[in-house]
Amino acid sequence: MTQDLSQRKLRAGIVGGGRGSFIGAVHRIAVELDGQAEVVAGAMSADPQRAEASARAWYLPRAYTSYQEMAATEAGRADGIDFVMIAVPNHLHYQVARAFLEQGIHVVCDKPMTFNLEEARSLVELVEQKKLIFALTHNYTGYPAVRHARHLVRSGAIGTVRKVLVEYLQDWLMEPVENAGNKQAVWRTDPSKSGIAGSIGDIGTHGENLMEFMTGLKITQVCADLTAFVENRQLDDDANMLLHLEGGAKGMLTCSQIAAGEENALSIRIYGTQAGLEWHQMEPNTLFLKQPGQPRQTLRVGQPYMSDEAQAGTRLPAGHPEGFLEAFANVYRLAIADIRRLAAGEAPAGGYPTVHDGLRGMNFIAKVVESSQKGAVWVNF
């Protein structure tokens, strides 16, 4: 039986993202940016007082102190949520997602998708069984310039991809800030909450996903070297790896959270047999096209020469800055459109990271850690 969602905003709920969380507010801004959905319910903390205060600060009509109660109650309401946003630490992703999927509620989840690879495989099975939408917030795929680069690669404009270089550099974990009570650092450096990887799970998976999204090529082998530079830190804060991709292309990916002076320096360079592409997240509206013997071309978001895919993700005229929040909102806009399609009995259109990308991300983490623990040897995916 289909449900008509064409005449109203979708209703969203959130688990986690309460006071003290950076990403909770990002989710709310992103999901409501285009007027397609509104947040109406939340289980924003395991602490009842914080959960209530956080929901009150957001003016949410319904507040819960447990995600289990929220999933069961919302599924039984005539005006219950259509999808849930998961913004909790990694070790809770799977159990929260499962609770809502089993109630027939669509899911948008932070990355990495689960705590371990076994949970990721189980989640794929559940999503396929329930035939629900599951989106993963690899939000960098939402940038219009990234989507135009993907178009250029897939249209053959740069020829056959030979080499890909990805960097993701930050400095916020240069010191043991987890020991000083930094909430974001505490769980990200704790194996019981973050999983088997630190920087690899937190930002390295963004690099892996972006590489595969833009080139259309899957990683087939990895040789990795992980380091925890900060004394007594249990998980990696720096990673360097060599990659083999489908079709014979070679790649390098480095991520670090101890790179002095770096803010959020995510960059990617793609070199083909005819031309190269270069994009920097901290200057997101610019894409460089580089051809041998020719001046470097500076392509700008919002211009008429950009692809339909890029134009669809652009909200403002050329020269008006669009960035992180808008890219995040593009993932939501695509996922919401598919929730509407599914309700109307139509096939999803995709174009955003899904549960299958989440499984690849968890496999990436597992193989990178395996390679490093074995002495930086080549490991097959």
C-alpha positions in Angstrom: 0.0 0.0 0.0 1.4 3.4 -1.0 1.3 6.5 1.1 0.8 10.0 -0.4 3.7 12.2 0.8 3.4 14.7 -2.0 1.2 17.2 -0.2 3.2 17.9 2.9 6.6 18.3 4.4 8.2 15.1 5.7 8.5 14.6 9.4 12.0 13.9 10.7 13.3 12.7 14.1 16.8 12.8 15.5 18.7 10.5 17.8 21.6 12.2 19.5 22.8 15.6 18.5 21.9 17.2 21.8 23.6 20.1 23.6 27.4 20.0 23.2 27.1 18.3 19.8 28.4 20.0 16.6 26.8 17.7 14.1 23.2 17.8 15.6 22.7 21.4 14.6 24.2 20.7 11.1 21.7 17.9 10.6 18.8 20.1 11.5 19.9 23.1 9.3 20.6 20.7 6.4 17.3 18.8 6.6 15.2 21.9 6.8 17.1 24.1 4.4 14.9 23.4 1.3 11.6 23.3 3.1 11.1 19.6 2.4 11.1 18.4 5.9 11.0 19.5 9.5 12.3 17.9 12.8 9.4 17.1 15.1 10.8 14.5 17.5 14.0 13.7 19.2 15.8 11.4 21.6 18.7 13.8 21.8 20.6 12.4 24.8 20.7 9.3 27.1 20.6 11.8 29.9 16.9 12.6 30.6 17.5 16.2 31.6 19.8 16.9 28.6 17.4 15.2 26.3 14.5 17.4 27.5 16.6 20.6 27.5 17.9 19.9 24.0 14.4 19.2 22.5 13.1 22.3 24.3 15.8 24.4 22.8 14.8 23.1 19.3 11.1 23.6 20.1 10.4 20.0 19.2 6.8 18.9 19.8 7.9 15.5 21.1 10.9 14.6 23.3 12.0 11.1 24.3 14.6 9.8 26.7 15.3 6.6 24.7 15.5 5.8 21.0 13.7 2.5 21.6 10.7 4.3 22.9 10.9 6.9 20.2 11.0 4.2 17.4 8.0 2.3 18.8 5.9 5.4 19.6 6.5 7.2 16.4 5.7 4.1 14.3 2.3 3.9 16.0 1.3 7.6 15.5 -0.7 8.8 12.6 1.6 11.8 12.5 4.7 9.9 13.2 8.1 10.6 11.7 8.9 9.5 8.1 12.6 9.1 8.7 15.2 9.4 11.5 18.5 11.1 11.6 21.2 9.3 13.6 23.9 11.6 15.2 25.3 9.4 18.0 28.8 7.9 18.4 29.8 5.0 16.2 29.1 2.2 18.7 25.4 3.1 18.7 24.8 3.5 15.0 23.8 -0.1 14.3 21.4 -0.6 17.2 19.6 2.8 16.6 19.3 2.2 12.9 18.0 -1.3 13.4 15.3 -0.1 15.9 13.9 2.3 13.4 14.2 0.1 10.3 12.4 -2.7 12.0 9.5 -0.2 12.6 9.5 0.7 8.9 11.1 4.1 9.3 13.7 5.4 6.8 17.2 6.3 8.1 19.8 8.9 7.5 23.0 8.0 9.4 26.3 9.6 10.2 29.5 7.9 9.0 31.2 5.5 9.5 28.0 3.5 9.2 28.5 1.0 12.1 30.9 0.0 14.8 32.3 -3.0 12.9 32.1 -4.8 9.6 29.8 -7.5 11.0 27.2 -4.9 11.9 27.5 -3.3 8.5 26.7 -6.5 6.7 23.7 -7.1 8.9 22.5 -3.6 8.2 22.7 -4.1 4.5 20.6 -7.2 4.8 18.0 -5.5 6.9 17.7 -2.4 4.6 17.3 -4.7 1.6 14.7 -6.9 3.4 12.7 -3.8 4.5 13.0 -2.0 1.2 13.6 1.3 3.0 15.8 4.3 2.2 19.1 4.4 4.0 21.3 7.4 3.4 24.8 8.0 4.7 26.0 11.5 5.3 29.2 11.6 3.3 28.2 15.2 2.7 31.2 16.1 0.6 29.5 14.3 -2.3 26.9 17.0 -2.2 29.1 19.8 -3.3 28.2 21.0 -6.9 31.9 21.2 -7.9 32.4 17.6 -6.8 29.4 16.5 -8.8 30.7 18.4 -11.9 34.0 16.7 -11.5 32.2 13.3 -11.3 30.4 14.3 -14.5 33.7 15.1 -16.3 35.3 11.9 -15.3 32.3 9.7 -16.3 31.8 11.5 -19.6 35.4 10.8 -20.6 36.5 14.4 -20.6 39.8 13.6 -18.8 40.4 10.3 -20.5 41.1 7.1 -18.5 41.9 7.7 -14.8 45.5 6.8 -14.0 46.2 8.4 -10.6 44.2 9.8 -7.7 45.6 11.7 -4.7 43.5 12.5 -1.6 44.4 14.5 1.5 42.4 15.1 4.5 44.3 17.1 7.1 43.3 18.6 10.5 45.2 19.6 13.7 42.6 19.4 16.4 44.0 16.3 18.0 47.6 17.5 18.1 47.4 17.5 21.9 45.7 14.9 24.2 42.5 17.0 24.4 40.5 13.9 25.2 42.2 14.0 28.7 40.9 17.5 29.2 37.3 16.4 28.6 36.8 17.5 25.0 33.5 15.6 24.3 34.2 15.1 20.6 37.7 13.9 21.2 36.7 11.6 24.1 34.6 9.2 22.1 36.6 9.5 18.9 39.8 8.2 20.6 38.0 5.5 22.6 38.0 2.0 20.9 34.9 1.0 22.8 33.0 3.9 21.1 34.8 4.7 17.9 35.8 1.2 16.8 39.1 -0.2 15.5 40.2 3.1 13.9 40.6 6.8 14.8 41.4 9.2 12.0 40.7 6.5 9.4 37.1 6.1 10.6 36.5 9.8 11.3 37.9 11.4 8.1 39.7 8.7 6.1 36.4 7.2 5.1 35.4 10.5 3.7 38.5 10.4 1.4 37.8 6.8 0.4 34.1 7.6 -0.4 35.0 10.8 -2.3 37.6 9.0 -4.4 35.2 6.3 -5.4 32.3 8.7 -5.9 34.2 11.0 -8.2 36.0 8.5 -10.2 33.5 5.7 -10.3 36.4 3.3 -9.6 36.4 0.9 -6.6 39.5 0.4 -4.4 40.8 -3.1 -4.9 44.0 -3.2 -2.7 45.5 -1.2 0.1 48.9 -0.8 1.7 48.6 1.2 4.9 50.7 2.7 7.7 48.8 4.0 10.8 50.3 5.9 13.6 49.2 7.3 17.0 51.6 10.1 17.5 50.1 11.4 20.7 51.4 9.5 23.7 49.0 6.9 25.2 46.4 7.5 22.5 44.8 4.1 21.6 43.7 4.8 18.1 45.4 6.3 15.0 45.6 10.0 14.6 47.6 9.8 11.3 47.4 7.5 8.3 49.2 7.0 5.0 48.3 4.5 2.3 48.8 3.4 -1.2 45.8 2.2 -3.2 45.1 0.1 -6.3 41.8 0.9 -8.1 39.8 -0.8 -10.7 41.1 -0.5 -14.2 44.8 -0.3 -13.1 44.6 3.2 -11.6 46.8 4.0 -8.6 46.0 6.1 -5.6 47.4 7.7 -2.5 45.3 8.7 0.5 46.6 10.5 3.6 44.6 11.6 6.5 45.8 13.2 9.7 44.4 15.0 12.8 47.8 16.1 14.1 48.9 18.2 11.1 49.9 21.5 12.6 48.1 24.6 11.3 45.5 22.6 9.2 41.8 23.3 9.7 39.7 21.0 7.5 41.9 20.5 4.5 40.2 18.0 2.3 41.6 17.9 -1.3 41.5 15.6 -4.2 43.4 15.5 -7.5 42.5 13.1 -10.3 44.8 12.6 -13.3 43.6 11.0 -16.5 45.2 10.3 -19.9 43.9 13.6 -21.3 43.5 16.0 -18.3 43.5 16.4 -14.6 41.1 17.7 -12.0 41.7 19.4 -8.6 39.3 20.4 -5.8 39.8 21.7 -2.3 37.0 21.6 0.2 38.0 24.9 1.8 37.5 26.6 -1.5 34.5 24.5 -2.5 33.0 26.5 -5.4 36.1 26.2 -7.5 37.2 23.2 -9.6 40.4 23.3 -11.6 40.6 21.5 -15.0 44.3 21.0 -16.1 45.3 20.0 -19.6 48.8 19.5 -20.8 50.3 22.5 -22.6 47.2 24.6 -21.8 46.4 27.3 -19.2 44.7 25.9 -16.1 40.9 26.4 -16.3 39.1 27.7 -13.3 35.5 26.3 -13.3 33.1 28.0 -10.9 29.8 26.8 -9.5 26.7 28.6 -10.8 28.0 29.2 -14.3 26.1 28.0 -17.3 28.9 25.7 -18.4 28.5 23.5 -15.3 26.7 20.2 -15.7 23.1 19.6 -15.0 24.2 17.5 -12.0 26.1 20.4 -10.6 23.4 22.9 -11.4 20.8 20.8 -9.6 22.8 21.1 -6.4 23.4 24.9 -6.7 21.0 27.3 -4.9 22.4 30.7 -5.5 23.7 32.8 -8.5 27.4 32.5 -9.3 29.7 34.3 -6.8 27.5 33.8 -3.8 29.3 31.4 -1.4 27.7 28.0 -0.8 29.5 25.5 1.4 29.3 22.7 4.0 25.7 23.2 5.1 24.4 23.4 1.5 26.3 20.2 0.5 24.9 18.4 3.5 21.4 19.6 2.5 21.9 18.2 -1.0 22.3 14.7 0.5 19.1 15.2 2.4 17.3 16.6 -0.6 18.1 13.6 -2.7 17.2 11.1 0.1 13.9 12.9 0.8 13.0 12.8 -2.9 13.6 9.0 -2.8 11.4 8.6 0.3 8.7 10.4 -1.6 9.2 8.2 -4.7 9.1 5.0 -2.6 5.9 6.1 -1.0 4.4 6.7 -4.5 5.4 3.2 -5.6 8.3 4.4 -7.8 11.9 3.3 -7.8 14.5 5.3 -5.9 16.7 7.5 -8.1 19.8 7.5 -5.8 22.7 9.9 -6.3 23.7 9.9 -2.6 25.7 7.5 -0.4 23.7 4.5 0.6 24.0 1.5 3.0 26.2 -0.2 0.3 28.6 2.7 0.4 28.6 2.4 4.2 29.5 -1.3 3.9 32.4 -0.3 1.6 33.5 2.3 4.2 33.6 -0.3 7.0 35.4 -2.8 4.8 37.9 0.0 4.0 38.5 0.6 7.7 39.0 -3.1 8.4 41.4 -3.6 5.5 43.5 -0.5 6.3 43.9 -1.6 9.9 44.7 -5.2 8.8 47.4 -3.9 6.4 49.0 -1.7 9.0 49.0 -4.3 11.8 50.7 -6.8 9.4 53.5 -4.3 8.7 52.1 -2.2 5.9 51.5 -5.1 3.5 49.2 -5.2 0.5 45.7 -6.4 1.4 42.9 -7.2 -1.1 39.4 -5.8 -0.6 
